């Protein structure tokens, strides 16, 4: 009995060693660790994407599906879509500039050694990102109301200006959407820049200062190259999020905006696909939007040198 148990244990030990060597091998272990991420991508992203591409060639009705070929794509390029694309493009351009330049300036100020209570400001600026977009939209609608009693109009009256219908003008409507997005995400980008500024080589900064470089020269030739990766990252994320914007438009104009002044591409997809029950056409608009985001992102990454190899 003892000999049998020793023999069985001796057989199990090589099998256990083979199993552990297989799981912890350099060829298998990396794929094993990233397998949950790959599975989640396949289930949550790849399958919906394939379904959306398939649906864009169909006309989907309750209980009925018809293949219509390229008819949905031919209907995409209409005046309403171009107005939504124009609004979205202006929104993307403004948010990219504002959410890159201003957070960088504020991060440089907070990172300066002479700035007092920097830890308090670092915590406070992150609070807007935790605010619900519905709550933020409600507050903005109260502040920028069309009545004379609205806070923004009362402020204008101090300078003798007349009250504005903030949500019903083309320029002011865009201002509200950009202002809400900037208010919510400004603190997040500042945190990113603050983290990037910690990686700047202090010895190189001191050496450049000793060589007579002024503040602007130190920022341009020392700080800026060090934080360039985070700038490229934030610009890319801002472009993608800008084209995907839906919440700001929806909370400011629950039904529809006059003259499509607040219409974005994603809201156009929602109106056509969900409200008008035209899922095939909505899927076609979504695929066009995906291509636009991909092309713009590739151009931006190429222009900023993200594809260049570092020597």
SULVENDA-V681067 format. One record per residue. OMEGA is omega in whole degrees, 0 to 359 (none if undefined). D_CENTER is the distance of its C-alpha to the mean C-alpha in Angstrom with 2 decimals. Layout:
BEGIN
omega;d_center
OMEGA;D_CENTER
OMEGA;D_CENTER
END
This chain:
BEGIN
omega;d_center
180;67.09
179;65.90
180;66.02
180;63.97
178;61.25
179;61.09
178;60.86
178;58.03
179;56.11
178;56.67
182;55.21
183;52.14
176;51.33
179;50.81
179;48.60
179;46.48
179;46.27
180;45.25
180;42.50
178;41.10
178;41.41
183;39.51
184;36.60
179;36.37
182;36.97
180;34.60
186;34.21
187;33.40
179;31.77
180;28.41
179;27.97
182;29.20
181;26.66
181;23.64
176;25.17
178;23.43
181;19.99
180;21.37
179;22.98
177;19.94
181;18.02
184;21.10
189;21.49
185;18.06
186;16.48
180;19.34
175;21.78
179;19.63
179;18.69
179;22.42
179;23.37
178;21.13
178;22.68
182;26.08
182;25.58
177;24.66
184;28.27
170;29.78
188;30.75
175;30.12
179;32.56
178;33.61
183;35.57
177;35.62
180;33.61
175;34.74
183;33.77
177;33.30
183;32.14
182;30.19
180;31.02
179;27.55
177;26.08
180;28.90
186;28.03
189;24.37
180;25.24
183;26.68
181;26.57
178;24.29
180;21.63
176;21.99
177;21.71
179;18.46
177;17.17
178;18.57
182;16.95
181;13.48
177;14.25
178;15.61
180;12.70
182;10.33
182;13.19
182;13.84
178;10.54
181;10.20
184;13.81
184;13.92
173;11.07
185;12.62
184;16.29
176;17.00
178;15.39
179;17.32
180;20.46
178;20.29
177;19.71
179;22.74
180;24.72
182;24.00
181;24.78
185;28.08
181;31.13
181;32.68
180;29.90
179;31.30
182;29.60
180;26.48
178;25.90
180;26.07
179;23.53
177;21.11
184;21.41
184;21.44
181;18.29
184;16.24
180;17.89
180;15.76
179;12.74
182;15.37
177;16.46
180;16.16
178;14.59
178;18.03
179;19.88
179;17.87
178;18.43
179;22.07
179;22.59
179;21.19
177;23.45
181;26.35
184;25.82
177;25.35
182;27.93
181;30.40
179;33.47
182;35.27
178;34.76
186;30.98
181;30.02
179;28.40
175;31.49
177;33.82
178;32.26
181;32.83
177;36.38
180;37.14
178;36.94
180;38.87
180;35.99
181;36.04
181;33.61
169;30.58
192;29.20
185;25.62
185;24.12
173;26.54
184;26.20
182;23.94
181;23.12
177;22.99
177;20.78
178;18.11
181;18.79
181;18.23
180;14.80
180;13.66
180;15.70
179;14.31
180;10.63
179;12.09
184;14.40
190;12.07
179;9.63
182;12.36
179;14.02
179;11.33
176;11.06
178;14.85
177;15.28
181;13.59
178;15.95
177;18.83
180;18.58
181;18.60
178;21.55
181;23.53
180;23.75
181;25.44
182;29.05
179;31.22
179;34.36
177;33.09
180;32.22
179;35.70
179;37.36
178;35.77
178;36.83
179;40.32
176;40.45
179;39.97
178;36.29
185;35.02
180;31.74
180;29.96
177;31.35
178;30.32
185;26.73
188;26.68
180;28.55
185;27.82
185;24.67
177;22.40
182;23.18
183;22.63
181;19.08
179;18.10
180;16.21
176;13.82
178;13.51
179;12.75
182;10.12
178;8.34
179;9.03
179;7.79
180;4.25
177;4.80
181;6.69
180;5.05
178;3.08
178;6.49
180;8.51
187;7.62
178;8.59
189;11.70
182;12.53
179;13.40
185;15.55
183;17.20
178;18.25
178;19.64
186;21.46
181;22.32
178;24.51
180;23.97
181;23.70
179;26.82
180;26.78
183;23.23
180;21.99
182;18.99
175;18.45
184;15.17
181;15.08
176;13.58
175;16.18
175;18.72
179;18.16
181;18.73
184;21.80
185;23.34
186;22.63
185;23.08
180;25.16
176;27.26
177;27.50
187;26.83
180;24.65
178;25.63
177;24.62
178;21.26
178;20.71
176;21.79
178;19.32
178;16.51
177;17.92
178;18.16
178;14.51
179;13.73
179;16.21
179;14.87
181;11.37
182;13.44
181;15.92
180;13.81
178;11.90
178;15.42
180;16.96
180;14.67
178;15.24
181;18.90
181;19.32
176;18.14
182;20.44
183;18.14
181;20.63
179;23.67
177;25.67
181;26.56
none;30.32
END
